[in-house]
Amino acid sequence: MQVFIAGATGVLGRRLVALCSARGHEVVGLTRDDAGAELVRESGGDPRRGDVLDRESVVEAASGADVLVHAATEIPTDTNPSEEEWALNDRVRRVGAENLVAAAAEYDADRVVLQSVVWVARQPDGSQFDEESEPHPDRSTRSALAAERIVRDGADEHGYEPVVLRDGYFYAADTAHTKLFGERLADRRLPIIAGGLLGRADAELSFVHVDDAARAFAAAVDGDATGTFHVVDDRPTTYAEFLRGFADRLDAPKPRRVPAWLAGLAIDDNMRRLLTRPMPTSNARFRQAFDWEPEYPTVEQGLDRVVAEWQQTGEVLDRGSR
């Protein structure tokens, strides 16, 4: 098949280009510049110039596509991003989805695969949820939900197969947030943020290593099942457990606790909600539909991989002031 990937130069997209190429597909990666084009080539794909926000360029670049993947995002990496940064992420999700649907319609594509996030459907009471649970979007996730609806509505109108993959919280050696966490843990500048007056109420979060997420997207490209699926590891983990385990592996100081109400003075409300409101969910539906299982079923195993990669490259580990 010909597989068109928007977001081909990101941490997820680069992996997906390589996986789909290895499976024998002709992979086209959307890129805006020479540096991005080189990344796509290095991953085994064919770069085509365009911008996910420019419909004409997307439609032109996607010529001949059988499957289209929207893996482009602009999630802010700063702990206290501006409204303009969130607005850009909204546009990339919503307008990008509209443009990929237009391309799918133009070329009578078979399938459209969309990246979303599981916390769009986390429940107000913190209970376990699944793909059938009612969404409860906030400022950071409303555009993800809008993009889901755009892809589903487009499928009804144009006849392609829609697949929405809601990912857990991404981490890997090359993600911006993971690198930031490692650097700040080493410098003792990354506290455990939790609910309650004293910051003792830890929330269970659903994580997924980016390698496993990419393998899930590759399975969705090749598979037959349609609908919405949650792509997470096998066991929800609290933010406190994640940071303590990370610090231990980095031989960094033990992170201190800070109540969410106090941390709210220094971090964005969206980040505070993400880390302090539970989002426990399961990958059961995706496992069954696509015969997939995570290579890193727990955060502990995934963090072992992250630190092993950093030990090989010296990246992050040499930056801390400890």
N, C-alpha and C positions, 0 to 999 in steps of 0.2 A: 504493500500500500504506500501511498504518499501521505506522510504525516506532517502537518503544519503546526509549528509550535510558536506561540506568542509568549515571550518571557524566556526565550531560549538561552539567554546569557546569564540568568539568575542561578542561584544555588540548586534549585529544583530543576530548572530548564536544562542546564548543562548536563546534568545526570540523565535526564530523560532523552535528550538528543543521543547520547552515547548508547543508552539501552535500546532505543528503537532502531538505531543504526545497526547494532549488534544482532538484532533480530531479523535483519534483512530488509527493513523498510527504507524507502527513500525519504529522508528527513529534511524538511525545510525549516530553518530557524529565522525568525524575524529579528532584524538588528538595525540599529540606528547609525552605527559608525564602523570604522575600520577595526577598532579594538574588539567590538562585539562580533564582527564577521570572523575575525581570527579565532575567537573562542568557539564559535559554532563549528568552524572547520576542524579545530583540534579535537572536538567531540565527535566528529564523523558526519556532520551535517552540511547542508548546502545553505549558505547565508543569502538572504534576500533583504534588501533595504526597505525600510518602512517604519511607521510609528503606529503603535496600537491605538492611538487616539485619532489617527487619520484614516477614515474609512477607505478612501480611494487606494491608499498605499497598501492597506491590509488586503483588500480584495485582489489587487494586482499581484501581491506577493504570494497569496494563497492559491494561485491558479493551479488547477488539477488536483487539489487536496481531496483525499478520501476521508481523512479524520483531521479535525482541528482541535487543538488544545490551547485553552486560555490559562496560562500559568504565570501571567504578568501581574505583579503587584508593586505598590510603592509604599509599603508599610513603614512608617517612620522608625528610625533606629534610635533617635534621641529619647531620653527618658521624659522630656517635657516638650513635645513637639508643638508646633504652631498649628492654628486652624488651617492655614494654607497647605501645610504638609498633609493633613488628613484629607483636605479637599482634593489634592492631587491623587491620593490613593483611591478616593471615591470615583474619580473620573476614569482612572485606569481600570478599575473593576467594572463599572457600569458601561461606559462608552466602549471599552475594549470588548465586553460581551456583545454589545450591539453590533460592533463591527465584525466580529467573528461569525455571528449569526448571519449577517449580510453576505459574507464570503461563502458560508456553508450553503446558503440559498442560491447564490450565483453558480456554484459548481455542483449542485445536487450532491453534497457530501453525505456520507453514510452516518457520521458520528461526530458529536461535539462533546469534549470533556472539559469541565470547568473546575478550577481550584477554588475551594471555599474553606471555612474554618468551623470546627465543631462548636466553638463557644457562641456561635450565633443562636444555638438552641439550648444553651444551659438554662436550668430552671431556677426561678426565684427562690425556691426553698432549698436549693443545693442538692436535690435528689438526682439519682441516676437517670439518664435520658438516652433516647435512641433517635433513629432517623425519622420516626413518626411523631416525635414530641413537638409541641408547639414552639416555634421560634420566639425568642425574646431579644431582638437586636438592640444594641445601644449605639452610641455615636461611632464607635470603631468598627461595627459589624453590619450596619444597616445597608451599606453598599454591597457587601458580600451577599446578603439576602436578596437585594435587588438584582444582582447579576444572576443568581440562581433562577429567579423568576423569568428573566429575559431569555435564558437558555431554554427553560421548559416551554415557555410560550412560543419561542421560535420553532421548537420541535413540533408542536401542534400545528403550526402554520406551514412548515416546510418539509416535514416528514423525516428528518434525521433522528438518530437515536441520541437522547440526552443522558449524560453521566455527570453527576455532581459529586465530587470527592471533597468532603469536609475533613481537613487535616487537623490533627492535634498540634500542640505547640512545637514548632520546629527547633531542632538543635543539631549541630554538626560542627566539625572542626573549622569549616570555612564560612559559617554564617556570621553576620555582623553582630547579632545579639549574643551568640555564644562567645565570640572573641571578647566582646565588651564585658560579659560576665567574668570571664577568666582574668582579664586585666584588673578589674575592680576587686575581685576576690583577693588577688595577690596583693593589692594595695590596701586591703581592708576598707574598701569604699562601697561594698555591696551588702546591705543588710538583708535579713529575712523580714519581709513585710507580711504581716498577718492581721487578721481581724481581732476584735475584742479590745477592751480598754487598754490592756497591757500587751497586746500583740501576741497572744497565745493561741488564737483560734486559726489553725492551719486548714487551708482548703485543698481538696484533692483535685489535681489538674491532669488532663490527658495529654501526654507528650507523644511525639514520633520522631525518630531519627530521619533526617532528610534522605538518606540512602533508601530506607524502607518506603518513604513516601514516593520516591521516584519509581521504585519497583512496582508500587501500587498503580501509579499512572500508566506505566508501560503495560501492566496487566489489563487496565481499563481500555487502552488503545486496541489491544488484541481481542478482548473478550466480547461476549454477546449480551451480558446483563445490562440493564439500564436502570436509571433511578438515582437516588441519593444514598451515599454510603459514607460511613465514618472510618477514617484511616488513622488509627492510633496504635500504640503498642498494647501489650497485654495487661498492664497493671497501672491504674492511675497512681500518681505520686504527688505528694505535697511539695510546694515550692521550698519549704524548709528542708525536706529530704534531698531535693535536687541540689540545693546550694551546699548543704553539709557534705554530701557525697562528692560534689565537684571540688570543694575546698580540700577535702582529704586527699584526693588524687593529685591535686596541685601542690600539696604540702603548704597550703596557704593558711592564714589564721582562721580560726573558727568564726563564721559570720555572726554578728550580734543581731538581736531582734529589735524591730521598730514597729510600733502600732501603725496600722494603715492611716489613721486620722492624722498622725504626725508626719508620716511619709508623704501624705498628700500635699504638703507644703513644698515638696521638691520634685515630685513626679507628676506626670499627666494622670488625670482621673481615669482615662481608659486603661493605662498600664496598672494602676492601682486595682481597678475592678478585675482585670485579667488575672492578677496574682492572688487576689483575696476572696474571689467568689468561686465556689466549686464548679467544676465541669467534668464530672466522671461519666464516661461513656465507654462503649465497647466496639471492637472491630468485627464482631461476630457475623454481621450481615455481609461485610465485604469478603471475609474469609470464605464464606460459603459460596458466594457468587463468583469469585475469581480464583479460587484455589491459591490464595496468597497467605503468607504468614511472615511476621517481621523477623528479620535477621537479628535485631536487637529488641527482644520482647520486653525488656525492662530498661529503665533509665540507667541503672547501674551498669549494665552491659554496654549501653550506648556511650556513657561517659568514659568507660574504659577505652573505647575506640577513639573518642575525641582526644584524650590525653596522650594516647599512644601515637597519634598522628602528630601532635604538637612536639612530642619528644623527638620524633624523627626530623622535624623541620626546624625546631628551636623557636617557632613562632609562638607568640604570646607568653610562653614560659620565661623568656628572658626580659620581658618588658616590665614586670612588676618591680616595685621599689623595695620589696622585702629583702 
